[in-house]
């Protein structure tokens, strides 16, 4: 689902988004925001992976 949204934006839309972000936050704060976003996404990914692992371990225990 997300891939479809990203593909429909296209290169001109992506450039426009980056320009708007540069205008709003300025070039000095943009790397810090990107880093914070990356760390948040990494933490979210790890949390969802842990939840999936817990669900799979519960299913294997239930089947025994």
N, C-alpha and C positions, 0 to 999 in steps of 0.2 A: 504494500500500500504506500509506504513512504517513498519507495523507488519511483513510483508513478508520479508523485508530486514533484520530486526532484528533477525528473526528466522533463516534465512539462514546463518548468521554470526556464530552462535554456540558459545559454551563455549571456545574452543581453540582460535577462532578469537577474542573474547572479551578479553581474557587474553593477547593476543598479542597487542591489541590496548592499553590496560592499561599500559603494559610494555613500549611501545613506548612513550606514554605520560609521563611516569615517567622519561624516559631518556631525553626527550626534555625539559620538564619544571622543573623537579626535584620534590622531595617530599614536599618541603616547599610551592611551588606556586600552586600545584595541587588542594588543598582544596579551595583556593581563586578563581581559574578558575572554579571549579565546582559550587561554590556559585554564581558567576557572570552568568554562563550559566543558572542556575536554576532561577535566578531573571529575566533574559531575556525571558526565556520560559514562566514564569508566567505572565509577562507583555504582551507578544504576545497573550497568551490565553485570558487574560482579554480584550484586544483590539478586538480580533475576536468575543468574546462573546458580547461586546457592539455593534459591527457592526451588528451582527445577530439580537440582540434585537431591534435595530433601524429599520432594514428591516421589522421585524415582526410587529412593531407598525405602520409603514407606510402602510403595507398591510391591517391591520385592519381598519385604517382610510379610505383608499380607498374603501373598501367594504361597508362602512356605507353610 
